[in-house]
Amino acid sequence: MNPQYDIPLFKLVCNDSVIISTHWNWSTFKIHGKTQDRMILEVLYNVSPIYHLDDEQWNEYKEDFTAHNKIWLTLASSSA
């Protein structure tokens, strides 16, 4: 999560758009304590959140999930 280790090859600016790549198993909730940072990056880069949730994780993150999903969907639908 440290920008110092960010790989620029996965980001490209093209026609005033930022194109990025995310990995399917890199869930928004994968790193404990960094969920808020991941959510902010998803909103800033307009990247769909990736969730891998079981019952235990749903109970732990449901408030974060619903709040972030509401914000992200609002922003994503307005940029389409």
C-alpha positions, -999 to +999 in steps of 0.1 A: +000+000+000+030+023+001+031+045-030+069+041-030+064+006-043+037+015-069+046+001-103+040+028-129+037+002-157+003-006-144-009+029-149-012+048-181-025+082-189-044+083-222-066+111-235-070+126-200-080+092-186-062+070-160-061+034-170-051+010-143-050-027-136-062-045-105-058-082-097-089-102-091-077-116-057-067-082-043-099-075-023-108-041-009-106-057+025-075-079+020-051-058+042-064-052+077-061-015+086-058-004+049-095-007+039-101+030+040-070+036+018-081+011-007-116+026-008-102+061-014-080+048-043-110+030-058-130+063-058-101+084-070-092+061-099-128+051-106-119+014-102-146-011-093-143-025-058-134-061-055-151-081-027-144-116-015-168-120+014-179-149+035-204-147+063-177-137+089-163-109+066-198-097+057-206-092+094-173-075+100-174-051+070-211-047+061-213-010+072-181-002+053-193-021+023-227-004+021-213+031+027-185+027+002-208+010-024-233+039-022-205+065-027-187+045-055-219+038-074-229+074-073-196+085-087-192+057-112-227+063-127-221+101-130-189+095-149-204+071-175 
